[in-house]
Amino acid sequence: MLEILKNRRSIRKFTEEKVSKEDLEKILKAGLLAPSSMGKKPVEMIVVEDKEVISKLENCKKHGTVPLKTAPLVIAVIGDSELSDVWVEDASIVSILIQLEVEKLGLGSTWVQMRKRESLEKDSEEAVREVLAIPEKYGVLSLIAIGYKNEEKKPYDDSDLNFEKIHYNKF
Ligand SMILES: Cc1cc2nc3c(=O)[nH]c(=O)nc-3n(C[C@H](O)[C@H](O)[C@H](O)COP(=O)(O)O)c2cc1C
């Protein structure tokens, strides 16, 4: 597990190669295996492979959308805000589990934040809801951009770890 965690870096450039059906199924299983508060499972995922739709998603946020330019696969991670008051936490767990399975499969990904972000005209969540026809009650946490890596990033090692962030018994 630590090896996967050290190797996972945000990959923002992808090759044109599509993600296979088998790999996509594993990635989605990882998301569906996420724990959720009180087992309510408020999180849903929308798989987007249509390049035109992905480029519309790129316009849903002013900055930080570079990974969407080349990603052949995007998974929108959304949560039913009426079903759970902590859908954000649940959707965060789903997002990172997707990223870890992606890394395990030898692919790359980046979390593109939508919640609390803006496009040129409106709130990013609202913009994504419009592009993907998502009902109003769903919050949009992230768009996970996924594909084969087209850039190299150095894995983390123990010297990158901030052990000063750890406190024992009191702050
Ligand atoms: C909550 C969250 C939001 C993020 N939003 C974006 C984003 O909108 N665009 C982007 O390119 N990267 C985004 N990232 C990736 C971070 O920039 C990246 O994880 C961080 O710089 C550390 O680099 P690493 O992922 O390679 O370890 C986000 C990551 C997290 C956890």
The ligand as a MOL file (V3000), in Angstrom:
LIG
                    3D

  0  0  0     0  0            999 V3000
M  V30 BEGIN CTAB
M  V30 COUNTS 31 33 0 0 0
M  V30 BEGIN ATOM
M  V30 1 C -8.9800 18.3590 -2.7870 0
M  V30 2 C -8.0420 18.4430 -3.9480 0
M  V30 3 C -8.3100 19.3170 -4.9890 0
M  V30 4 C -7.4600 19.3990 -6.0900 0
M  V30 5 N -7.7970 20.1880 -7.1450 0
M  V30 6 C -7.0100 20.2000 -8.2430 0
M  V30 7 C -7.4280 20.9000 -9.4060 0
M  V30 8 O -8.5000 21.4870 -9.4790 0
M  V30 9 N -6.5990 20.8850 -10.4870 0
M  V30 10 C -5.3920 20.2050 -10.4870 0
M  V30 11 O -4.6900 20.2340 -11.5020 0
M  V30 12 N -4.9880 19.5190 -9.3810 0
M  V30 13 C -5.7610 19.4960 -8.2810 0
M  V30 14 N -5.4130 18.7370 -7.1910 0
M  V30 15 C -4.1050 18.0370 -7.1740 0
M  V30 16 C -3.1310 18.7350 -6.2200 0
M  V30 17 O -2.6830 19.9390 -6.8020 0
M  V30 18 C -1.9690 17.7760 -5.9230 0
M  V30 19 O -2.4760 16.6280 -5.2780 0
M  V30 20 C -0.9060 18.4050 -5.0320 0
M  V30 21 O -0.2780 19.4790 -5.6990 0
M  V30 22 C 0.1700 17.3820 -4.6270 0
M  V30 23 O 0.7580 16.7650 -5.7570 0
M  V30 24 P 0.6650 15.1780 -5.9650 0
M  V30 25 O -0.7820 14.8220 -6.1880 0
M  V30 26 O 1.5010 14.9060 -7.1800 0
M  V30 27 O 1.1870 14.5150 -4.7320 0
M  V30 28 C -6.2650 18.6310 -6.1040 0
M  V30 29 C -5.9990 17.7460 -5.0560 0
M  V30 30 C -6.8730 17.6390 -4.0090 0
M  V30 31 C -6.6050 16.6170 -2.9250 0
M  V30 END ATOM
M  V30 BEGIN BOND
M  V30 1 1 1 2
M  V30 2 1 2 3
M  V30 3 2 2 30
M  V30 4 2 3 4
M  V30 5 1 4 5
M  V30 6 1 4 28
M  V30 7 2 5 6
M  V30 8 1 6 7
M  V30 9 1 6 13
M  V30 10 2 7 8
M  V30 11 1 7 9
M  V30 12 1 9 10
M  V30 13 2 10 11
M  V30 14 1 10 12
M  V30 15 2 12 13
M  V30 16 1 13 14
M  V30 17 1 14 15
M  V30 18 1 14 28
M  V30 19 1 15 16
M  V30 20 1 16 17
M  V30 21 1 16 18
M  V30 22 1 18 19
M  V30 23 1 18 20
M  V30 24 1 20 21
M  V30 25 1 20 22
M  V30 26 1 22 23
M  V30 27 1 23 24
M  V30 28 2 24 25
M  V30 29 1 24 26
M  V30 30 1 24 27
M  V30 31 2 28 29
M  V30 32 1 29 30
M  V30 33 1 30 31
M  V30 END BOND
M  V30 END CTAB
M  END
